[in-house]
Amino acid sequence: MKLFKVFEDIVQYFSDAFARIFGPNDEPVPSIGVQPFEGDVPSEPLED
């Protein structure tokens, strides 16, 4: 019975590591999106 417990602990160890590597991130995600334009518009169009 002790062998089964050791095997179960090993499987649990690796499954926790796998879930932590490939699972969702715990860090907060900054809100991003369309930002308003706050620059100066040139009075005359620029030519190349």
mmCIF file of the N, C-alpha and C atoms, coordinates in Angstrom:
data_MODEL
# 
_entry.id   MODEL 
# 
loop_
_atom_site.group_PDB 
_atom_site.id 
_atom_site.type_symbol 
_atom_site.label_atom_id 
_atom_site.label_alt_id 
_atom_site.label_comp_id 
_atom_site.label_asym_id 
_atom_site.label_entity_id 
_atom_site.label_seq_id 
_atom_site.pdbx_PDB_ins_code 
_atom_site.Cartn_x 
_atom_site.Cartn_y 
_atom_site.Cartn_z 
_atom_site.occupancy 
_atom_site.B_iso_or_equiv 
_atom_site.pdbx_formal_charge 
_atom_site.auth_seq_id 
_atom_site.auth_comp_id 
_atom_site.auth_asym_id 
_atom_site.auth_atom_id 
_atom_site.pdbx_PDB_model_num 
ATOM 1   N N  . MET A 1 1  ? 0.815  -1.194 0.000   1.00 0.00 ? 1  MET A N  1 
ATOM 2   C CA . MET A 1 1  ? 0.000  0.000  0.000   1.00 0.00 ? 1  MET A CA 1 
ATOM 3   C C  . MET A 1 1  ? 0.860  1.259  0.000   1.00 0.00 ? 1  MET A C  1 
ATOM 4   N N  . LYS A 1 2  ? 2.008  1.187  0.626   1.00 0.00 ? 2  LYS A N  1 
ATOM 5   C CA . LYS A 1 2  ? 2.871  2.358  0.659   1.00 0.00 ? 2  LYS A CA 1 
ATOM 6   C C  . LYS A 1 2  ? 3.379  2.703  -0.744  1.00 0.00 ? 2  LYS A C  1 
ATOM 7   N N  . LEU A 1 3  ? 3.586  1.683  -1.579  1.00 0.00 ? 3  LEU A N  1 
ATOM 8   C CA . LEU A 1 3  ? 4.038  1.909  -2.949  1.00 0.00 ? 3  LEU A CA 1 
ATOM 9   C C  . LEU A 1 3  ? 2.989  2.713  -3.731  1.00 0.00 ? 3  LEU A C  1 
ATOM 10  N N  . PHE A 1 4  ? 1.721  2.420  -3.534  1.00 0.00 ? 4  PHE A N  1 
ATOM 11  C CA . PHE A 1 4  ? 0.663  3.158  -4.215  1.00 0.00 ? 4  PHE A CA 1 
ATOM 12  C C  . PHE A 1 4  ? 0.623  4.613  -3.753  1.00 0.00 ? 4  PHE A C  1 
ATOM 13  N N  . LYS A 1 5  ? 0.866  4.841  -2.488  1.00 0.00 ? 5  LYS A N  1 
ATOM 14  C CA . LYS A 1 5  ? 0.878  6.203  -1.953  1.00 0.00 ? 5  LYS A CA 1 
ATOM 15  C C  . LYS A 1 5  ? 2.040  7.002  -2.545  1.00 0.00 ? 5  LYS A C  1 
ATOM 16  N N  . VAL A 1 6  ? 3.194  6.379  -2.673  1.00 0.00 ? 6  VAL A N  1 
ATOM 17  C CA . VAL A 1 6  ? 4.355  7.043  -3.263  1.00 0.00 ? 6  VAL A CA 1 
ATOM 18  C C  . VAL A 1 6  ? 4.063  7.371  -4.729  1.00 0.00 ? 6  VAL A C  1 
ATOM 19  N N  . PHE A 1 7  ? 3.490  6.416  -5.454  1.00 0.00 ? 7  PHE A N  1 
ATOM 20  C CA . PHE A 1 7  ? 3.150  6.642  -6.853  1.00 0.00 ? 7  PHE A CA 1 
ATOM 21  C C  . PHE A 1 7  ? 2.116  7.770  -6.988  1.00 0.00 ? 7  PHE A C  1 
ATOM 22  N N  . GLU A 1 8  ? 1.136  7.791  -6.105  1.00 0.00 ? 8  GLU A N  1 
ATOM 23  C CA . GLU A 1 8  ? 0.120  8.844  -6.128  1.00 0.00 ? 8  GLU A CA 1 
ATOM 24  C C  . GLU A 1 8  ? 0.740  10.205 -5.848  1.00 0.00 ? 8  GLU A C  1 
ATOM 25  N N  . ASP A 1 9  ? 1.667  10.272 -4.911  1.00 0.00 ? 9  ASP A N  1 
ATOM 26  C CA . ASP A 1 9  ? 2.346  11.533 -4.602  1.00 0.00 ? 9  ASP A CA 1 
ATOM 27  C C  . ASP A 1 9  ? 3.179  12.028 -5.783  1.00 0.00 ? 9  ASP A C  1 
ATOM 28  N N  . ILE A 1 10 ? 3.839  11.114 -6.482  1.00 0.00 ? 10 ILE A N  1 
ATOM 29  C CA . ILE A 1 10 ? 4.646  11.500 -7.644  1.00 0.00 ? 10 ILE A CA 1 
ATOM 30  C C  . ILE A 1 10 ? 3.758  12.033 -8.763  1.00 0.00 ? 10 ILE A C  1 
ATOM 31  N N  . VAL A 1 11 ? 2.654  11.347 -9.025  1.00 0.00 ? 11 VAL A N  1 
ATOM 32  C CA . VAL A 1 11 ? 1.721  11.798 -10.053 1.00 0.00 ? 11 VAL A CA 1 
ATOM 33  C C  . VAL A 1 11 ? 1.145  13.162 -9.673  1.00 0.00 ? 11 VAL A C  1 
ATOM 34  N N  . GLN A 1 12 ? 0.798  13.352 -8.434  1.00 0.00 ? 12 GLN A N  1 
ATOM 35  C CA . GLN A 1 12 ? 0.261  14.635 -7.968  1.00 0.00 ? 12 GLN A CA 1 
ATOM 36  C C  . GLN A 1 12 ? 1.290  15.745 -8.123  1.00 0.00 ? 12 GLN A C  1 
ATOM 37  N N  . TYR A 1 13 ? 2.539  15.469 -7.829  1.00 0.00 ? 13 TYR A N  1 
ATOM 38  C CA . TYR A 1 13 ? 3.613  16.457 -7.940  1.00 0.00 ? 13 TYR A CA 1 
ATOM 39  C C  . TYR A 1 13 ? 3.742  16.934 -9.384  1.00 0.00 ? 13 TYR A C  1 
ATOM 40  N N  . PHE A 1 14 ? 3.779  15.996 -10.331 1.00 0.00 ? 14 PHE A N  1 
ATOM 41  C CA . PHE A 1 14 ? 3.949  16.372 -11.728 1.00 0.00 ? 14 PHE A CA 1 
ATOM 42  C C  . PHE A 1 14 ? 2.687  17.013 -12.309 1.00 0.00 ? 14 PHE A C  1 
ATOM 43  N N  . SER A 1 15 ? 1.532  16.586 -11.892 1.00 0.00 ? 15 SER A N  1 
ATOM 44  C CA . SER A 1 15 ? 0.308  17.197 -12.414 1.00 0.00 ? 15 SER A CA 1 
ATOM 45  C C  . SER A 1 15 ? 0.151  18.626 -11.887 1.00 0.00 ? 15 SER A C  1 
ATOM 46  N N  . ASP A 1 16 ? 0.562  18.882 -10.656 1.00 0.00 ? 16 ASP A N  1 
ATOM 47  C CA . ASP A 1 16 ? 0.527  20.251 -10.135 1.00 0.00 ? 16 ASP A CA 1 
ATOM 48  C C  . ASP A 1 16 ? 1.492  21.152 -10.911 1.00 0.00 ? 16 ASP A C  1 
ATOM 49  N N  . ALA A 1 17 ? 2.682  20.626 -11.197 1.00 0.00 ? 17 ALA A N  1 
ATOM 50  C CA . ALA A 1 17 ? 3.659  21.404 -11.961 1.00 0.00 ? 17 ALA A CA 1 
ATOM 51  C C  . ALA A 1 17 ? 3.134  21.686 -13.367 1.00 0.00 ? 17 ALA A C  1 
ATOM 52  N N  . PHE A 1 18 ? 2.550  20.691 -13.999 1.00 0.00 ? 18 PHE A N  1 
ATOM 53  C CA . PHE A 1 18 ? 1.999  20.858 -15.347 1.00 0.00 ? 18 PHE A CA 1 
ATOM 54  C C  . PHE A 1 18 ? 0.882  21.894 -15.342 1.00 0.00 ? 18 PHE A C  1 
ATOM 55  N N  . ALA A 1 19 ? -0.001 21.818 -14.357 1.00 0.00 ? 19 ALA A N  1 
ATOM 56  C CA . ALA A 1 19 ? -1.102 22.775 -14.269 1.00 0.00 ? 19 ALA A CA 1 
ATOM 57  C C  . ALA A 1 19 ? -0.588 24.187 -14.005 1.00 0.00 ? 19 ALA A C  1 
ATOM 58  N N  . ARG A 1 20 ? 0.474  24.297 -13.258 1.00 0.00 ? 20 ARG A N  1 
ATOM 59  C CA . ARG A 1 20 ? 1.020  25.621 -12.962 1.00 0.00 ? 20 ARG A CA 1 
ATOM 60  C C  . ARG A 1 20 ? 1.719  26.231 -14.168 1.00 0.00 ? 20 ARG A C  1 
ATOM 61  N N  . ILE A 1 21 ? 2.394  25.402 -14.958 1.00 0.00 ? 21 ILE A N  1 
ATOM 62  C CA . ILE A 1 21 ? 3.087  25.901 -16.140 1.00 0.00 ? 21 ILE A CA 1 
ATOM 63  C C  . ILE A 1 21 ? 2.096  26.310 -17.224 1.00 0.00 ? 21 ILE A C  1 
ATOM 64  N N  . PHE A 1 22 ? 1.112  25.453 -17.488 1.00 0.00 ? 22 PHE A N  1 
ATOM 65  C CA . PHE A 1 22 ? 0.210  25.671 -18.607 1.00 0.00 ? 22 PHE A CA 1 
ATOM 66  C C  . PHE A 1 22 ? -1.147 26.233 -18.205 1.00 0.00 ? 22 PHE A C  1 
ATOM 67  N N  . GLY A 1 23 ? -1.332 26.560 -16.952 1.00 0.00 ? 23 GLY A N  1 
ATOM 68  C CA . GLY A 1 23 ? -2.597 27.108 -16.486 1.00 0.00 ? 23 GLY A CA 1 
ATOM 69  C C  . GLY A 1 23 ? -2.655 28.608 -16.660 1.00 0.00 ? 23 GLY A C  1 
ATOM 70  N N  . PRO A 1 24 ? -3.785 29.211 -16.325 1.00 0.00 ? 24 PRO A N  1 
ATOM 71  C CA . PRO A 1 24 ? -3.916 30.661 -16.447 1.00 0.00 ? 24 PRO A CA 1 
ATOM 72  C C  . PRO A 1 24 ? -3.004 31.393 -15.467 1.00 0.00 ? 24 PRO A C  1 
ATOM 73  N N  . ASN A 1 25 ? -2.640 32.579 -15.842 1.00 0.00 ? 25 ASN A N  1 
ATOM 74  C CA . ASN A 1 25 ? -1.723 33.398 -15.067 1.00 0.00 ? 25 ASN A CA 1 
ATOM 75  C C  . ASN A 1 25 ? -2.463 34.065 -13.905 1.00 0.00 ? 25 ASN A C  1 
ATOM 76  N N  . ASP A 1 26 ? -1.819 34.222 -12.760 1.00 0.00 ? 26 ASP A N  1 
ATOM 77  C CA . ASP A 1 26 ? -2.422 34.854 -11.588 1.00 0.00 ? 26 ASP A CA 1 
ATOM 78  C C  . ASP A 1 26 ? -2.192 36.361 -11.548 1.00 0.00 ? 26 ASP A C  1 
ATOM 79  N N  . GLU A 1 27 ? -1.351 36.872 -12.446 1.00 0.00 ? 27 GLU A N  1 
ATOM 80  C CA . GLU A 1 27 ? -1.033 38.289 -12.433 1.00 0.00 ? 27 GLU A CA 1 
ATOM 81  C C  . GLU A 1 27 ? -2.198 39.101 -12.993 1.00 0.00 ? 27 GLU A C  1 
ATOM 82  N N  . PRO A 1 28 ? -2.429 40.284 -12.444 1.00 0.00 ? 28 PRO A N  1 
ATOM 83  C CA . PRO A 1 28 ? -3.511 41.118 -12.976 1.00 0.00 ? 28 PRO A CA 1 
ATOM 84  C C  . PRO A 1 28 ? -3.171 41.617 -14.382 1.00 0.00 ? 28 PRO A C  1 
ATOM 85  N N  . VAL A 1 29 ? -4.159 41.638 -15.239 1.00 0.00 ? 29 VAL A N  1 
ATOM 86  C CA . VAL A 1 29 ? -3.967 42.075 -16.618 1.00 0.00 ? 29 VAL A CA 1 
ATOM 87  C C  . VAL A 1 29 ? -4.408 43.522 -16.714 1.00 0.00 ? 29 VAL A C  1 
ATOM 88  N N  . PRO A 1 30 ? -3.550 44.387 -17.268 1.00 0.00 ? 30 PRO A N  1 
ATOM 89  C CA . PRO A 1 30 ? -3.958 45.787 -17.397 1.00 0.00 ? 30 PRO A CA 1 
ATOM 90  C C  . PRO A 1 30 ? -5.068 45.919 -18.435 1.00 0.00 ? 30 PRO A C  1 
ATOM 91  N N  . SER A 1 31 ? -5.965 46.856 -18.195 1.00 0.00 ? 31 SER A N  1 
ATOM 92  C CA . SER A 1 31 ? -7.020 47.082 -19.176 1.00 0.00 ? 31 SER A CA 1 
ATOM 93  C C  . SER A 1 31 ? -6.437 47.871 -20.340 1.00 0.00 ? 31 SER A C  1 
ATOM 94  N N  . ILE A 1 32 ? -6.632 47.348 -21.522 1.00 0.00 ? 32 ILE A N  1 
ATOM 95  C CA . ILE A 1 32 ? -6.128 48.028 -22.717 1.00 0.00 ? 32 ILE A CA 1 
ATOM 96  C C  . ILE A 1 32 ? -7.290 48.222 -23.670 1.00 0.00 ? 32 ILE A C  1 
ATOM 97  N N  . GLY A 1 33 ? -7.116 49.055 -24.608 1.00 0.00 ? 33 GLY A N  1 
ATOM 98  C CA . GLY A 1 33 ? -8.153 49.307 -25.588 1.00 0.00 ? 33 GLY A CA 1 
ATOM 99  C C  . GLY A 1 33 ? -7.793 50.528 -26.405 1.00 0.00 ? 33 GLY A C  1 
ATOM 100 N N  . VAL A 1 34 ? -8.788 51.092 -27.030 1.00 0.00 ? 34 VAL A N  1 
ATOM 101 C CA . VAL A 1 34 ? -8.573 52.271 -27.864 1.00 0.00 ? 34 VAL A CA 1 
ATOM 102 C C  . VAL A 1 34 ? -8.288 53.457 -26.950 1.00 0.00 ? 34 VAL A C  1 
ATOM 103 N N  . GLN A 1 35 ? -7.201 54.136 -27.230 1.00 0.00 ? 35 GLN A N  1 
ATOM 104 C CA . GLN A 1 35 ? -6.819 55.304 -26.449 1.00 0.00 ? 35 GLN A CA 1 
ATOM 105 C C  . GLN A 1 35 ? -7.138 56.565 -27.252 1.00 0.00 ? 35 GLN A C  1 
ATOM 106 N N  . PRO A 1 36 ? -7.618 57.602 -26.609 1.00 0.00 ? 36 PRO A N  1 
ATOM 107 C CA . PRO A 1 36 ? -7.921 58.837 -27.346 1.00 0.00 ? 36 PRO A CA 1 
ATOM 108 C C  . PRO A 1 36 ? -6.636 59.511 -27.839 1.00 0.00 ? 36 PRO A C  1 
ATOM 109 N N  . PHE A 1 37 ? -6.735 60.157 -28.973 1.00 0.00 ? 37 PHE A N  1 
ATOM 110 C CA . PHE A 1 37 ? -5.589 60.868 -29.539 1.00 0.00 ? 37 PHE A CA 1 
ATOM 111 C C  . PHE A 1 37 ? -5.439 62.187 -28.798 1.00 0.00 ? 37 PHE A C  1 
ATOM 112 N N  . GLU A 1 38 ? -4.255 62.439 -28.288 1.00 0.00 ? 38 GLU A N  1 
ATOM 113 C CA . GLU A 1 38 ? -3.999 63.665 -27.537 1.00 0.00 ? 38 GLU A CA 1 
ATOM 114 C C  . GLU A 1 38 ? -2.867 64.476 -28.153 1.00 0.00 ? 38 GLU A C  1 
ATOM 115 N N  . GLY A 1 39 ? -2.594 64.262 -29.442 1.00 0.00 ? 39 GLY A N  1 
ATOM 116 C CA . GLY A 1 39 ? -1.497 64.968 -30.089 1.00 0.00 ? 39 GLY A CA 1 
ATOM 117 C C  . GLY A 1 39 ? -1.963 66.227 -30.789 1.00 0.00 ? 39 GLY A C  1 
ATOM 118 N N  . ASP A 1 40 ? -1.019 66.911 -31.399 1.00 0.00 ? 40 ASP A N  1 
ATOM 119 C CA . ASP A 1 40 ? -1.316 68.124 -32.163 1.00 0.00 ? 40 ASP A CA 1 
ATOM 120 C C  . ASP A 1 40 ? -1.519 67.749 -33.623 1.00 0.00 ? 40 ASP A C  1 
ATOM 121 N N  . VAL A 1 41 ? -2.566 68.286 -34.214 1.00 0.00 ? 41 VAL A N  1 
ATOM 122 C CA . VAL A 1 41 ? -2.839 68.063 -35.633 1.00 0.00 ? 41 VAL A CA 1 
ATOM 123 C C  . VAL A 1 41 ? -2.144 69.149 -36.425 1.00 0.00 ? 41 VAL A C  1 
ATOM 124 N N  . PRO A 1 42 ? -1.355 68.778 -37.481 1.00 0.00 ? 42 PRO A N  1 
ATOM 125 C CA . PRO A 1 42 ? -0.681 69.809 -38.260 1.00 0.00 ? 42 PRO A CA 1 
ATOM 126 C C  . PRO A 1 42 ? -1.707 70.648 -39.035 1.00 0.00 ? 42 PRO A C  1 
ATOM 127 N N  . SER A 1 43 ? -1.428 71.954 -39.186 1.00 0.00 ? 43 SER A N  1 
ATOM 128 C CA . SER A 1 43 ? -2.367 72.840 -39.878 1.00 0.00 ? 43 SER A CA 1 
ATOM 129 C C  . SER A 1 43 ? -2.313 72.593 -41.387 1.00 0.00 ? 43 SER A C  1 
ATOM 130 N N  . GLU A 1 44 ? -1.174 72.165 -41.904 1.00 0.00 ? 44 GLU A N  1 
ATOM 131 C CA . GLU A 1 44 ? -1.037 71.868 -43.343 1.00 0.00 ? 44 GLU A CA 1 
ATOM 132 C C  . GLU A 1 44 ? -0.667 70.387 -43.488 1.00 0.00 ? 44 GLU A C  1 
ATOM 133 N N  . PRO A 1 45 ? -1.183 69.732 -44.515 1.00 0.00 ? 45 PRO A N  1 
ATOM 134 C CA . PRO A 1 45 ? -0.837 68.310 -44.715 1.00 0.00 ? 45 PRO A CA 1 
ATOM 135 C C  . PRO A 1 45 ? 0.654  68.148 -45.034 1.00 0.00 ? 45 PRO A C  1 
ATOM 136 N N  . LEU A 1 46 ? 1.250  67.093 -44.543 1.00 0.00 ? 46 LEU A N  1 
ATOM 137 C CA . LEU A 1 46 ? 2.650  66.819 -44.790 1.00 0.00 ? 46 LEU A CA 1 
ATOM 138 C C  . LEU A 1 46 ? 2.807  66.115 -46.129 1.00 0.00 ? 46 LEU A C  1 
ATOM 139 N N  . GLU A 1 47 ? 3.827  66.484 -46.886 1.00 0.00 ? 47 GLU A N  1 
ATOM 140 C CA . GLU A 1 47 ? 4.103  65.854 -48.172 1.00 0.00 ? 47 GLU A CA 1 
ATOM 141 C C  . GLU A 1 47 ? 5.382  65.044 -48.076 1.00 0.00 ? 47 GLU A C  1 
ATOM 142 N N  . ASP A 1 48 ? 5.405  63.925 -48.772 1.00 0.00 ? 48 ASP A N  1 
ATOM 143 C CA . ASP A 1 48 ? 6.597  63.060 -48.770 1.00 0.00 ? 48 ASP A CA 1 
ATOM 144 C C  . ASP A 1 48 ? 7.642  63.550 -49.719 1.00 0.00 ? 48 ASP A C  1 
# 
